[in-house]
């Protein structure tokens, strides 16, 4: 199940970013692709976070927590750089 969800996530991500690079000229507007991507992205990220947290508990590691710390630190550094560059 997890592998199928990951494949669907990568497919929707490719469509989403492909619509930015090359405008889609078919009946489906790129607006609907963005809606479908965001509607799938948020629940998938919550599901994946729960699964990674459970994996860490089973293995006794802190891989997911360390990854969250890395994202938070990089976000703060990015905000500080944006503020300093203005």
Phi, psi and omega in degrees: 000315183295324180291321178294320178295323179293320177296317177297322178297315180293325178294313178294324177295318178296317177296320181296311181284331176295325179291338175284320184285310182238118179298138182275128183246038178248185184295330179277119179286150180295341177299321180289329176294320178295319179296315180296321181295312181291325179294331178270327186297312186296308178295326179294319180294322177294316179298314182294323178296319178295317180295318178294323177294319177294321177299318179296321179295320181292322182274342182076026180249173180238034184297312182292319179295319178295324177294322177295318177299318179298317179295318180294314180297317179294324178295318178295317178297320178296317177296319178296319177295321178295319180293318182290328181283342178277000000 
